Amino acid sequence: MQREQRQVFLLHLGARQSIGPDDLRVIWATACESMDVRVSRRVQQGSSAEGRRPCYGLWVRRTFNRIAAEERLRAMLDARGFLFTLTPMLT
């Protein structure tokens, strides 16, 4: 029986920034060193003039090195010029 994927991070990008699902999945898979990942997107109501703002769920199925994956993910997002908040999800 395969284990279900679990959400391990919630990503918020800066105002007026976005990323496509394919690009985000490649970045996330590279950070995890696994293709067994998934990304999701939902829009939440903003509390200011920025209005509705997307947030992205980062999911993984297998055991992975969370600290190393987070460091690689942060480095790749920084290198692409994103302003972001990355929130770990309790699992």
C-alpha positions as CSV (number, residue, x, y, z in Angstrom):
1,M,0.0,0.0,0.0
2,Q,1.4,3.4,-1.0
3,R,1.5,6.1,1.6
4,E,-0.5,9.3,0.9
5,Q,1.3,12.5,0.1
6,R,1.4,15.0,2.9
7,Q,1.8,18.7,2.8
8,V,5.1,19.8,4.3
9,F,5.3,23.5,3.4
10,L,3.0,26.4,2.6
11,L,4.6,29.0,0.3
12,H,3.4,32.6,0.0
13,L,5.0,34.7,-2.7
14,G,5.4,38.5,-2.6
15,A,2.7,40.8,-3.8
16,R,2.2,40.7,-7.5
17,Q,4.4,37.6,-7.8
18,S,3.3,34.2,-9.1
19,I,4.8,31.0,-10.4
20,G,3.3,28.4,-12.7
21,P,2.6,24.9,-11.4
22,D,5.1,23.2,-13.7
23,D,7.9,25.6,-12.7
24,L,7.1,25.2,-9.0
25,R,6.9,21.4,-9.3
26,V,10.4,21.3,-11.0
27,I,11.8,23.5,-8.2
28,W,10.2,21.4,-5.5
29,A,11.2,18.1,-7.0
30,T,14.8,19.4,-7.4
31,A,14.8,20.5,-3.7
32,C,13.5,17.1,-2.6
33,E,15.7,15.2,-5.0
34,S,12.6,13.2,-5.9
35,M,10.0,13.3,-8.7
36,D,7.4,11.9,-6.2
37,V,6.1,15.4,-5.2
38,R,3.0,17.5,-5.8
39,V,2.1,21.2,-5.6
40,S,-1.2,22.8,-5.1
41,R,-2.5,26.4,-5.3
42,R,-5.3,28.1,-3.6
43,V,-6.3,31.8,-3.4
44,Q,-6.9,33.4,-0.1
45,Q,-8.4,36.8,0.6
46,G,-5.7,39.4,1.3
47,S,-6.1,41.7,4.2
48,S,-4.9,44.8,2.3
49,A,-4.9,46.5,-1.1
50,E,-3.2,43.4,-2.6
51,G,-6.6,41.6,-2.7
52,R,-6.8,37.9,-3.3
53,R,-3.4,36.3,-3.0
54,P,-2.4,32.8,-4.0
55,C,-0.6,30.4,-1.7
56,Y,1.0,27.2,-2.7
57,G,1.1,23.8,-1.0
58,L,4.2,21.7,-1.3
59,W,3.6,18.0,-0.9
60,V,5.8,14.9,-0.7
61,R,5.1,11.2,-0.4
62,R,8.3,9.6,0.7
63,T,10.6,10.3,3.6
64,F,13.0,13.1,2.7
65,N,15.5,15.3,4.3
66,R,13.3,18.3,5.3
67,I,16.2,20.6,6.3
68,A,18.2,20.0,3.2
69,A,15.1,20.3,0.9
70,E,14.1,23.6,2.6
71,E,17.6,25.0,2.2
72,R,17.7,24.1,-1.5
73,L,14.2,25.4,-2.1
74,R,15.0,28.7,-0.4
75,A,18.2,29.1,-2.4
76,M,16.3,28.4,-5.7
77,L,13.5,30.8,-5.0
78,D,16.0,33.5,-3.9
79,A,18.0,33.0,-7.1
80,R,14.9,33.6,-9.2
81,G,14.2,36.8,-7.3
82,F,11.1,35.8,-5.4
83,L,10.1,37.4,-2.1
84,F,8.4,34.7,-0.1
85,T,7.4,33.2,3.2
86,L,7.8,29.4,3.6
87,T,5.8,27.9,6.5
88,P,6.5,24.4,7.6
89,M,3.4,22.3,8.2
90,L,3.3,20.0,11.2
91,T,3.2,16.4,10.1
